[in-house]
Amino acid sequence: MKKLFLLTILLASLTTARTFAQGASNTIKINPLSALFRTGSVFYEHKVSEKASVQLGAAFTGLKIDDTRFSGFSITPEYRIYPKGNALSGLYVAPYARYQNFSVKDEEAKGSYSSIGGGLLVGRQWVYNSGFTLDLFFGPAYNAGKIKAEAGSEEPEVKGSIDGFGIRTGILIGFGF
């Protein structure tokens, strides 16, 4: 995750000064708080019109909830609508989908878990003249998953907001270019 963060900073610093005078049409961001949950995530957002953008997020995790460990990845595409017409900087509403695929292990069993879900976010993003980007968001989420036990094993227990209804919230930092 440290290498990903450094690569993000390097890429952004090389492109920000030249392109920001023309106006940003892309951002690349990370969620620094996801490290608390043993997860690394990166997001790329592209402006498609004055009122809309698309974003793609990818995450890799080694999350542990109670006695259950998840390791794997998720992909999250979003369509962001900026009602005031200033895509990439302002208040937005974003329907999104999410695909997750994890290996799951608890004290008694191991297997795999995959889910498809989605939700709706409300957020606010700032892209400053320096290119620094701050993105805050919050909204409901739902994931419907399927667990598959390994041969000769019981199904591991999946609980918490990883399956069913939950809340998706975050703080992203990055650069616009």
Secondary structure as UniProt FT lines:
FT   HELIX           2..20
FT   TURN            21..22
FT   STRAND          26..30
FT   HELIX           32..37
FT   STRAND          39..49
FT   TURN            50..51
FT   STRAND          52..61
FT   STRAND          64..65
FT   TURN            66..67
FT   STRAND          68..81
FT   TURN            83..84
FT   TURN            87..88
FT   STRAND          90..105
FT   STRAND          110..127
FT   TURN            129..130
FT   STRAND          132..149
FT   TURN            151..152
FT   TURN            161..162
FT   STRAND          164..176
//
